[in-house]
């Protein structure tokens, strides 16, 4: 019989009860956490020479977790951001364990005190309008797959949906007619509706008239009628980027992903004068502060533009404060 407070039992209940039943976490979150603990258990097995199912909870301490994170970063070469995501999954488990195994509170608190690693946030990458235009005309629309890819790209860059949201789209998620929009369930199981522009709507209506494949539910299916895989999406993006780069050479140096198309949409909204709060709602961000990355990118573009202009020649001068002001400053 498994000890109800053993590491194996707690981890199983964390996934089945905490994530799936109580929090109703998205499949993306569950798979991300699952992959983290797969890597962690393999690391522990090599380090402690012990089967994961035989581990005691007390053996999973803070030094072991830090060693695992360092191994990921130094030996496997993952980014600091990915390291922090792994730590987030482990922290989530230990917060659950705090209620289930209160006798181990000191150990749990030491694990929860492991800080995320700081990193320099780079400016968000996005495509220019000529690059987007070249990408959209790249698919060969004389073929079924070309028409699918054209519709996929157009929806992705116009709505800013995430990759998981794009591949999960079903025909029933499209609301046509007046106020046309697409309905998705995003991060945190939150539903949001994104409006569809008239040109995009026209392409989608033509796509819906295509002969259905599979069960006919998936909006952008594979050739077999199934949901597109992550690798399948990246394959079609790489294919059309290479085609588009013949007429738009700047695409040769850029990697095109659904997330980059999402950034492109956000930048388009920002440069059109849309409020940050509206962009946050559009993209399904939890906080308005998340959209700050687009503001930083926009400011960087403006600074680059300023550097190309001819500087104004003003006469240098020095402000002469009054005696009272000098006295005030000297007294501080």
Secondary structure by P-SEA (a helix, b strand, c coil): ccccccaaaaaaaaacccccccccccaaaaaaaaaaaaaaaaaaaaaccccccccccccccaaaaaaaaaaacccccccaaaaaaaaaaaaaaaaaaaaacccaaaaaaaaaacccbbbbbccbbbbcaaaaaaaaaccccccaaaaaaaaaaaaaaaccccaaaaaaccccccccccbbbbbbbccccbbbbbbbcaaaaaaaaaaaaccccccccccccccccccccaaaaaaaaaaaaaaaaacccccccccccaaaaaaaaaaaaaaacccaaaaaaaacccccccaaaaaaaaaaaaaaaaaacbbbbbbbbbbbbcaaaaaaaaac
